[in-house]
Amino acid sequence: MNTVVHKTLVVQLLTGDADRFPVLAHFGYDAADPFAVTVVFSHDGRVLARWTLDREMLGDGLTRPVGVGDVRLRPESRGLWDELRVELLGDVRPDGDRHHAVVFVWAAAVEAFLHETHAVVRPGEEQVRVDDFLAALMADG
């Protein structure tokens, strides 16, 4: 059984007040870390950012606003299609503000990706291998 899911999507990075710029988002899921979804944003072969998102939160963001910290998700409608608005707050810049990005993802593509991850590890059946985590922690110690 395959324990890894990958999907590459073209997403829209908000630039300015209303302009959007297409970038690639490489979504990844690995059953070894069943609660996490990794998203790598890239353009012209360069990595722009890498984020780890909570899989359940990603699904919840398709139906209602979620997140109060560095990651905030909410559904938005563009008339003919639905999107997931992903707001990411990064490190503090030298001027004191934080890096900030807003990305729009086609909601149906996120749903399809999550459906594939649920085939690997069903929601509610995630397991945390505490012994492995403690062994790795002690080895780094």
C-alpha positions as CSV (number, residue, x, y, z in Angstrom):
1,M,0.0,0.0,0.0
2,N,1.3,3.5,-0.9
3,T,1.7,5.6,2.2
4,V,2.6,8.8,0.4
5,V,0.4,11.2,-1.6
6,H,1.7,14.0,-3.8
7,K,-0.2,16.5,-5.9
8,T,1.1,19.6,-7.7
9,L,-1.4,22.4,-8.3
10,V,-1.2,25.8,-9.9
11,V,-2.4,28.3,-7.2
12,Q,-2.9,32.0,-7.3
13,L,-0.6,34.2,-5.1
14,L,-2.2,37.5,-4.2
15,T,0.0,40.4,-5.3
16,G,-1.2,43.9,-4.4
17,D,-4.8,44.5,-3.6
18,A,-6.4,42.4,-6.2
19,D,-3.8,41.0,-8.7
20,R,-3.0,37.4,-8.7
21,F,0.2,35.6,-9.9
22,P,0.3,31.8,-10.7
23,V,2.7,29.7,-8.7
24,L,3.1,26.0,-8.2
25,A,2.1,24.4,-4.9
26,H,3.4,20.9,-4.3
27,F,1.2,19.2,-1.7
28,G,2.6,16.2,0.1
29,Y,1.3,13.7,2.7
30,D,3.1,10.9,4.4
31,A,1.5,8.4,6.6
32,A,4.6,8.5,8.8
33,D,3.4,12.0,9.9
34,P,-0.4,11.5,9.6
35,F,-1.6,14.8,10.9
36,A,0.6,17.0,8.6
37,V,0.4,18.2,5.0
38,T,3.5,19.8,3.6
39,V,3.1,22.5,0.9
40,V,6.1,23.8,-1.1
41,F,5.4,26.9,-3.2
42,S,7.7,27.3,-6.1
43,H,8.1,29.4,-9.3
44,D,10.6,29.0,-12.1
45,G,12.3,26.1,-10.3
46,R,12.9,28.1,-7.1
47,V,11.3,27.3,-3.8
48,L,9.5,30.4,-2.5
49,A,8.2,28.9,0.8
50,R,7.6,25.6,2.6
51,W,4.8,25.2,5.1
52,T,3.5,22.4,7.2
53,L,-0.3,22.5,7.6
54,D,-2.6,20.4,9.8
55,R,-4.6,18.0,7.6
56,E,-7.8,18.3,9.6
57,M,-7.6,22.1,9.6
58,L,-7.0,22.1,5.8
59,G,-10.3,20.2,5.4
60,D,-12.2,22.4,7.8
61,G,-11.0,25.5,6.0
62,L,-13.0,24.4,2.9
63,T,-16.2,24.9,4.8
64,R,-15.5,27.6,7.4
65,P,-12.8,30.1,8.6
66,V,-10.2,28.4,10.7
67,G,-6.9,29.4,12.3
68,V,-5.8,32.2,14.5
69,G,-2.0,32.0,14.4
70,D,0.4,31.9,11.5
71,V,-2.0,30.0,9.2
72,R,-5.6,31.1,8.5
73,L,-7.9,29.4,6.0
74,R,-11.3,30.2,4.8
75,P,-13.6,29.3,1.9
76,E,-14.3,31.9,-0.8
77,S,-16.5,31.8,-3.9
78,R,-15.5,33.1,-7.3
79,G,-19.0,32.7,-8.8
80,L,-18.4,29.6,-10.9
81,W,-16.0,27.9,-8.6
82,D,-15.0,27.7,-4.9
83,E,-11.6,28.5,-3.6
84,L,-9.7,28.0,-0.4
85,R,-8.0,31.2,0.8
86,V,-4.8,30.4,2.6
87,E,-3.2,33.3,4.6
88,L,0.4,32.7,5.8
89,L,2.2,34.8,8.3
90,G,6.0,34.4,8.3
91,D,9.0,35.7,10.2
92,V,9.4,39.3,11.3
93,R,11.0,41.6,8.8
94,P,13.6,44.2,9.7
95,D,10.9,46.9,9.6
96,G,9.0,45.1,12.4
97,D,6.2,43.8,10.1
98,R,5.8,40.1,9.4
99,H,6.1,38.5,6.0
100,H,2.6,37.9,4.7
101,A,1.2,35.9,1.8
102,V,-2.3,35.1,0.6
103,V,-2.8,32.2,-1.8
104,F,-6.0,31.0,-3.5
105,V,-6.4,27.3,-4.3
106,W,-9.2,25.6,-6.2
107,A,-11.3,24.0,-3.5
108,A,-12.1,20.9,-5.5
109,A,-8.4,20.2,-6.0
110,V,-7.8,20.4,-2.3
111,E,-10.8,18.1,-1.6
112,A,-9.4,15.6,-4.1
113,F,-6.0,15.7,-2.5
114,L,-7.5,15.2,1.0
115,H,-9.6,12.3,-0.3
116,E,-6.4,10.6,-1.5
117,T,-4.8,11.1,2.0
118,H,-7.9,9.7,3.7
119,A,-7.5,6.5,1.6
120,V,-4.0,6.2,3.1
121,V,-4.9,7.1,6.7
122,R,-8.6,7.6,7.5
123,P,-9.5,10.6,9.7
124,G,-9.6,9.5,13.4
125,E,-7.3,6.6,12.7
126,E,-4.0,8.6,12.9
127,Q,-1.5,7.1,15.2
128,V,1.4,8.9,17.0
129,R,4.4,6.7,17.5
130,V,5.4,8.1,20.9
131,D,8.2,5.6,21.3
132,D,9.8,6.5,18.0
133,F,9.4,10.2,18.7
134,L,11.1,9.8,22.2
135,A,13.9,7.7,20.7
136,A,14.6,10.4,18.0
137,L,14.5,13.1,20.7
138,M,16.9,11.2,22.9
139,A,19.2,10.6,20.0
140,D,19.4,14.3,19.3
141,G,19.9,15.0,23.0
